[in-house]
Amino acid sequence: NNCAGNQFSSQQFFSKRKKMSLNVGRFVPVRFLALISHFVILVTVLWSVNATVNSCLPTGYSQTDFETFKERLTIGFSLAIALIAIEMIGFLLGISMFVTSIALISTLAHVVASILLAMFVLDSWECQSYWYIFGFCSATPAFFELVALMLYGLGKRR
């Protein structure tokens, strides 16, 4: 009777494991929507970079301050869009689509980025605070995506 109990529990374990691996597919649409949301907000902010810079600079700024921060934010927004493109390539090729850890990191980072970028614009945060959003919410998931792409490429060569 004890052996039957152990056999049942191992069958139960593998059936739960199979269900867990099937649940990874539930992240696919959520991750896609998070990526698209972050992308759309970045494009919108990039199109209205003058208004964004006006709102994030303190009152009484000089024209050189405006030009400097406009250039920096334009570069930052453009880099974030490029990193999202890299992530989207790996995602749509299916390389990282069903990797649970990358899906969780990417989804969480891009949802947080969408919220923080909206707050950055609407609440007129300081211009320098964008780089924290960029580092945690754009560079971090792109790094993991690049690692997945490199590992996939190394695996294909063998």
N, C-alpha and C positions, 0 to 999 in steps of 0.2 A: 504494500500500500504506500510505503514511503517512497519507493522508486517511481510509482505512478504519479505521486505528488510532485516529485522533482521534474519528471518529464513534462507534466502539465505546465509547470512554471517556466520551463525553458521554451516551450511552445508559445506560451503567453508573452515571454520576453521578445521572441523573434517577431511575433505578430505586432507587438507594440513598436518595435524597432522599424518594421516595415511601414506602419502608419506614420511614424515620425519622419521617415524619409519622404513619404508622399506629401507631408505638410510643407516641405521646402517649396513646392510649387505654388503655394499660396502667397509667397513673398514676391513672386514674379510681377504680378500687376501692381502691387504696392510699391515695389522698387522702381518700376517703370514710371509710375505717376510721380513719385518723389523726385526722380531725376528730371522729368519734364517740368515739374513745378519749379525746381531750383533753376533750371535753364531759362524758363520764361521770365522769372523775376530778374535774373541777371541780364537778359537781353533788354528788358524794359528799363532797368536802371542804367544800362550802358547807353541806351538811346536818349535818356534824359540826364546825362552825366552833369550838365551845367547846373540843373536844378538840384541834383544830389550834392554837388560840391558847395553850392550856395547855402544849402541847409546844414551841412556838416561843419562848415567853418564858423569860428566865432565872429561876432559882430566887429566891424572895423578892420577886416582883413584887407591886405593889399592885393593888387593885381598879380604880383609875382606869387603870392601865396595861393591865389586861385589857380593860376596856371600850373604850379607845382603839384597841387593836390588833384587837379583835373587829370594831369598826366599819370600820376601814381594810381589813381582809382581806375582810369581807363585801362592801364596795364593789368591791374588786379582783376577787374571784371573780365577782361579778355583771357587772361590765364585761367580763370575759373571756368569759362566757357570751353576752353581747349581741354581742360582736365575732364569736364563732363563728357566731351566728345570721345575721349579715350575710354572712359568708363562705359559709354554707350556702345562703343565698338566691341569691347570684351563681353558686354552683357548680351547684345544682339547676336553675336557669333555663337553664343551659348557656352562660352568658356567659363564664365563665372555665374551663369544664370542659376544653377542649382547648388552652388557652394554656400552652405548655410551661414557660415561666419562672415563671408564677404557680403552676402545679401543683407544680413542684420546691420553690419557696420555702415554699408552704403545707404540703406533705407533710413536708418536713424540719423546719419549725418546730413542727408539731403532734406529730410523733413525739418530738422533743427535749422539748417541753413535757410530754408524757405521762410520759416518763422522769424529768424533773427534778421534776415535781409529786409523783410517787411518792416520790422521794428526799427532797423537802421535808418530806413527812409522816412517812415511816418513819425518817429520820435526824434528825428534830427540828431542822431548820435554823432560823436566826434569822428572825423575822417579816419583817424588811426585805428579805430575799433574794427574797421572792416577786415584788417589783416588777421585778427583773431578768428573771425568767421571763416576767412579763407583758409587758414592753417588747419583748423579743426574740421571744417565741413566740406572743403574741396580737396585739399592736398592729402589728407589722411585716407579717405576712401580711394582716391586715385592711386596712391602708393600701393594699397592692397590689390587693386585691380592690375596694376603694372606687374606686381609680383606674380599674380595668377597668370597673366599673359606670358611672362618669362618662363614660368614653370611649365606651362602648356607648350611653349616653343621648344624648350629643352626636351620635353617628353616626346615631341614629334620627331626630333632628330634621331632619337635612339631607335 
